[in-house]
Amino acid sequence: MIYCVIPKELEAELFDKMVDYYKDNPNVTVIIDRREGPDRRAGQDDGSFKERREIRDRRRPRVPGTFPDTDVPDS
């Protein structure tokens, strides 16, 4: 699902146009951004969020050991 988010200030100008533009694409939904109030992150430095963020690698770990040489010997 893809959301086409229209800012509240541009609702009158863009909403109907975008709904018409994406009417044939069932994977796109046009919505209006209705968030209100102050940003909860306001007043905090970016470092505090980075410290709390946990990055994990979900890939399978490499097999330990070495691989055989793949170079072709000179004949």
N, C-alpha and C positions, 0 to 999 in steps of 0.2 A: 504494500500500500504506500502510495506517495501522497503527501499532503502539500498542497499549494497554499501557503499561509499568506493572507492578505492583511496588511496593517489596518487597524481600525480607522485611521485617518484617510485611507484610500478606498474604503469599502464602497462608497457610492460610485466612485469612478471605475474600479476594477472588478468588483465581485461578479457582476453579470457577464462581463466580457470573458473572464477566466472560466466561469461555469460553462459558457457556450463553447469556448475553445477546447475544453477537455471533456465535452459531453460524450464523445465516442470512445473515450479511454476509461474503462472501468477500474483501472489501477490508480487513478488520480482522484482525490477528493479535495475540493476547494473549501477552505475554512477561513474564518475571520479571527485574528488574534485579539482575544478579549482579556488578556492579562492586565491586572491593575495593581497598583500599590508599588512600594519601593522594592528595588532589587535586594534580595536578602543578602547578597554578597557585598553590597555597598559598604564602604568603610573598612573592608578587610583587604589586606595585601594579597597578591596572587600566591605568595609563598605558602600561606596557611592552607590553601586548597591542595597544592602540590604535595605537601607533607602528608595529607590524609589519603591521597590517591594511591591505590594499590594496583600495580601493573603486574599481571601474571602472564606467563607464556604457556599456553595450553597445548602447544605442539609436543609431540612425543620426543623425549630426549634422544640424542644421538647414541648409537651403539658405541661403547668404549672400545678402544683399540686402534690399530692402524690399518690402512688399506694397502693392498699390494701395489707395487709400482706398475703404472700403465704405459710407460714409455716402451716403444718398440726397440729391441736391441739392434745395433748396427750389424749388418751381415757382411 
